[in-house]
Amino acid sequence: MRETWIAGVVLAALLSRAPVLGDGPRARGHEYVGVKKCALCHSLPRKGAQYQKWATTKHALAWRVLGTEMTREMAREMGVEDPRKSDRCLRCHTTAHGVQKEQVSDGIRPESGVGCEMCHGPGGDYAAMDVMSNREEAIAHGLVIPEEKLCRGCHNKESPTFRPFDYDARRREIIHPDPTRAKTPRH
């Protein structure tokens, strides 16, 4: 079962026509700071231990999947020599791939897989507590509230092994609400 999931994820990433992050609305000229910066506040129990929840998801493991023998074999069959070096794979398996170097801090590591900023936008201008404490201000400084369209940038049917993407079901798998915010769950 896990191998089937891995194969589907890899093929979707290899064949998808997802935009390189630098071309999409997530870039907006803000700096990517990495999951460890987000973890400084979002690991706290009073914030819902959001970082720990993310760390248990398939998103957190997205880069590691590219190193499995099964994935490497599938990639070779598709003409990709090394999935961990291929733009076709990295654009959906890592955060900030393809973004201009001056927008990426030293905190960004491919090994972090699909990190916070892949979905919530580069945090360089909204990560400060005084900005994050005000949702509207955080959004004005680059925070993205993910919607289905953003997810479908990587989770799309360009792959021949595509399985229907149930946004609501997948969202429930990764939801990580902040109990200090409104009661409506957000991720």
C-alpha positions in Angstrom: 0.0 0.0 0.0 2.8 2.4 1.0 4.7 1.6 -2.2 1.6 2.3 -4.3 1.3 5.7 -2.6 5.0 6.5 -3.2 4.7 5.5 -6.8 1.6 7.7 -7.3 3.3 10.7 -5.7 6.4 10.3 -7.7 4.7 9.9 -11.0 2.4 12.9 -10.2 5.4 15.0 -9.4 7.3 13.9 -12.5 4.5 14.4 -14.9 2.6 17.3 -13.4 2.7 20.7 -15.0 2.8 22.4 -11.6 4.4 25.9 -11.9 7.8 26.4 -10.4 7.2 28.3 -7.2 9.0 31.4 -8.4 6.3 31.8 -11.0 3.4 31.4 -8.6 1.6 33.6 -6.1 3.5 32.1 -3.2 6.8 33.8 -4.1 5.7 37.4 -4.1 9.3 38.5 -3.4 9.3 37.4 0.2 12.1 35.4 1.7 11.7 31.7 2.5 13.0 31.0 6.0 12.4 27.2 6.5 10.4 25.0 8.8 12.8 25.4 11.8 11.9 29.1 11.9 8.2 28.2 11.9 8.8 25.6 14.6 10.0 28.2 17.0 6.4 29.2 17.7 4.4 26.5 16.1 5.9 23.7 18.2 4.3 25.0 21.4 1.4 23.0 22.8 -0.6 26.2 23.3 -0.3 26.7 19.5 -1.5 23.2 18.8 1.9 21.6 18.3 1.4 22.3 14.6 5.0 21.6 13.7 4.9 18.2 15.2 1.7 17.4 13.3 3.3 18.5 10.1 6.3 16.3 10.8 4.1 13.2 10.8 2.6 13.9 7.3 3.5 12.7 3.9 4.4 16.3 3.1 7.3 16.2 5.6 8.6 13.0 3.9 8.1 14.2 0.3 11.9 14.6 -0.4 12.8 11.3 1.3 10.5 9.5 -1.1 12.7 10.6 -4.0 15.6 8.6 -2.6 13.8 5.2 -2.5 14.9 2.5 -4.9 11.4 2.1 -6.3 11.2 5.9 -7.0 14.6 5.9 -8.6 13.7 3.0 -10.9 10.4 4.7 -11.9 12.3 7.9 -12.6 14.8 6.1 -14.8 12.0 4.6 -16.8 10.7 8.1 -17.3 14.1 9.5 -18.4 14.9 11.1 -15.1 18.4 10.1 -13.9 18.2 11.3 -10.3 14.8 12.4 -8.9 16.6 14.3 -6.1 18.2 16.6 -8.7 15.4 16.9 -11.2 13.3 20.1 -11.5 10.4 17.8 -12.5 10.5 16.2 -9.1 11.8 18.9 -6.8 9.2 21.5 -7.7 6.6 19.4 -5.8 8.7 17.5 -3.3 10.6 20.5 -1.8 9.9 24.0 -0.7 11.2 27.0 -2.6 12.7 25.0 -5.5 13.2 27.2 -8.5 12.9 30.5 -6.5 15.6 33.1 -7.0 18.5 32.4 -4.6 18.2 35.8 -2.9 14.7 34.8 -1.8 15.9 31.6 0.0 17.6 31.7 3.4 20.0 29.2 4.7 17.1 27.6 6.6 15.6 26.1 3.5 16.7 22.5 3.1 15.4 20.0 0.5 15.3 17.4 3.2 12.4 19.2 4.8 10.2 18.1 1.9 7.0 20.1 1.5 7.4 22.5 4.4 5.2 25.1 5.9 6.0 27.8 3.3 5.1 25.6 0.3 1.5 26.0 1.4 1.6 29.2 3.5 3.9 31.2 1.4 7.4 32.5 2.2 7.5 33.6 5.8 10.3 36.1 5.9 8.0 39.1 6.2 5.2 37.5 8.3 7.1 35.2 10.7 7.7 37.8 13.3 5.4 37.4 16.3 4.1 41.0 16.1 3.0 40.4 12.5 1.7 36.8 13.0 -0.4 37.9 15.9 -2.6 39.9 13.5 -4.0 37.6 10.8 -4.8 40.4 8.3 -1.3 41.9 8.8 0.3 38.5 8.3 -1.7 38.0 5.1 -0.6 41.5 3.9 3.0 40.4 4.6 2.7 37.2 2.5 0.9 34.6 4.6 -1.1 32.4 2.3 -4.3 30.7 3.5 -4.2 27.6 1.3 -7.1 26.7 -0.9 -7.8 23.8 -3.1 -6.3 25.4 -6.2 -2.9 25.7 -4.5 -2.9 22.0 -3.6 -3.8 21.0 -7.1 -0.6 22.7 -8.4 1.1 19.4 -7.4 -1.9 17.1 -6.8 -3.3 17.0 -10.3 -4.3 14.5 -13.0 -1.3 15.0 -15.3 0.0 11.7 -13.9 -1.0 8.4 -15.6 -1.4 6.9 -12.1 -3.6 9.7 -10.9 -6.1 8.8 -8.3 -8.9 11.2 -7.7 -7.8 13.9 -5.3 -10.4 14.5 -2.6 -9.4 17.9 -1.3 -11.6 17.7 1.8 -10.3 14.3 2.8 -6.7 15.2 2.2 -7.1 18.4 4.1 -8.4 16.5 7.1 -5.3 14.4 7.1 -3.0 17.5 7.4 -5.2 19.9 9.3 -3.2 21.6 12.1 -5.4 24.2 13.8 -4.1 26.9 16.1 -6.2 26.8 19.3 -5.4 30.5 19.9 -7.3 31.5 16.8 -11.0 31.2 15.8 -12.6 27.9 16.3 -12.9 27.3 12.6 -10.1 24.8 11.7 -7.5 26.2 9.4 -4.2 24.8 8.1 
